[in-house]
Every structure is written in C-alpha cells, then in structure tokens.
C-alpha cells in the first residue's frame, strides 16, 4: 500500500448526501450521508460487544459501593454471570441484548437504545466492553475482507483514514493497494483504526467505518451484502439509504418479540 492523492475520494464526497449542521433542532443522520445513494443493497455491521468480568471478579466493598454510589445493575450483572457459568464465551451479540432489554432488533438499532432501558446509568461500562467507535476488530476485519475479496478481483482498492483521528499529524490519510495488503499494513501499528472508507477502483462497493459510529456500513450488489448478512462472524442487519444512523433515532412502536420472530 502506498499514499495516493485525494482525488480518488471525490466520487464519494460528491455523491453522498449533504451533512446537516448538528446545531439544527431537527438534525438527523442517514446512511446516505456517509455513503452514496447508488448501490443495490446496504448492510450495517454491528461492532462487537464483550462481557466484562472485572467488577464481578474484583468487587468493591459494600462501604466503597455506598460512598461511590455505584448502582447494582442487577439485570445486566445477572445476565453476564449466567452466560459465563454456561460457558457461552465473552461475546454478546446485539440481538441478545435487544432481547434482554426489550429493544427492537431493527435497522436503526444503536447502543443508546440499550442504555435507555437499563435500570441505572453507568451499568454498561461496568459489565460490557465495546462496541468500539470507528473501526472493526481483527476478527471482524478478516471476515469483511473474506466477503469482499471475490468482488474486488485484481483491481486496486483505496483506503482513507479519518481526518479527525489524524488531525495535527503529518500522516497521509489515503492509500492505494489491494485488499490483501490491508491487514499487514494495520499490523504495523502506525494507524490505530481501520480505514474510515474503503472502495475499489470501479466504485462497485463501499465500506464506511465513520469515526463516531459503533457500526460499519457496507454497500454494493445484493450478492455482496448477502455475504455480509450471512457471515457467521459478523453480526449485521440490512439497511437502506434512508435508515437513520444517529443515536437519536426512535425505537419502533412494535414489541421486541414481534420483531425477533
């Protein structure tokens, strides 16, 4: 992979919907804001969330809990403890959390929906790790690359890192190379996140891990998006250019059980 000019990003910059100022009272953000509205299908990869056992294995004393006014978080704590007892592993899928908190598992789901249903504020970081902003973890990255590879062929791809993360640095933000080179490039540790945008020379697909999002958006042909949705490693849900991606998106009025059937 080698640095390249900003010109290759123009097609995304020019074809995505205009971002509205956040200070507007009716501010909203949609899939079409970061990704052009030109693809057959779209998916939203929900970044991984894991159970945290730190506060279970190393609890504070009752006096410390009282002084710090730490909430018991009964529902979430019991859920995490039960999963570990049943040897289910640390990963907790968003669908499971949706069932736990009675949240609809639908296109506009965001982690703020879970927080809003928790008994007390502050429970999430005590018993859950993630989902991370701005990028995929190594396992997710490998899975996405595996899905994309048949659709990339031998053509070059472009990788653009977030300007926000690299502000006040002299690091280049845009590179050209092949999908096969991305993992090795990231392994050098010179960049802390996966690229914010990746796309091939023919513009047939696009991946976006926006700096502020806890999920990654993928757009392309129906076969490509189907590969993302059906991958065993990834947890993804189908979206459209009109799907909201901001944390203020309202939950559906349908009952969670109806949406999970």
Secondary structure, DSSP 8 states (H G I E B T S, - for coil): -EE--GGGGHHHHHHS-----TTSTT---BHHHHS-S--SEEEEEE--EEE--HHHHS---HHHHHHHT----HHHHHHHHHHHHTT--SEE-HHHHHHHHT---STT--HHHHHHHSSSTTHHHHHEE---SS---HHHHHHHHHHHHHHHTTS-EEEE--TTTTTTS----EEEE-HHHHHHHHHTSSSSS--SEEEETT---EEE--TT-SEEEEEE-HHHHHHHHH-SS--EEEE-TT-B-STT----SS-HHHHH-
